[in-house]
Amino acid sequence: MNLANCPICKQELLVKEYHCPACEVSFKGSFSRNWLEGFSASQLEFIKLFLLVQGNLKELQKRLGISYPTVKSRLGEIISIISREYQPEDDFGDILSDLETGFIDVDEAIDMIQRRRES
């Protein structure tokens, strides 16, 4: 069972104990979580499929049977989770990539960059 957030208040859970059922040894303390533990089961499945299609969003859209904006939205949620711990300054590679491939136009790219700088 992957339980990343409290089912009651939705705050991030902290790992305080690890236990081995084979030898009955327990380790207590404050342990950091693996970055993958912040994802739900459906997000992990999305990431797995994303890797299997080698990041091809059109293929991902086709395999999941969802619209391109929905694929982008789900990918954005995943990036947001990853970015909580890692946020390089002025990294606009994803926006520039979308601009280069024609998924967004120049005005949309400028707007997205400005919004990211304000947040």
Secondary structure, DSSP 8 states (H G I E B T S, - for coil): ----B-TTT--B--EEEEEETTTTEEEEEEE---GGGGS-HHHHHHHHHHHHTTT-HHHHHHHHT--HHHHHHHHHHHHHHHHTT---TT--HHHHHHHHHTSS-HHHHHHHHHHHHH-
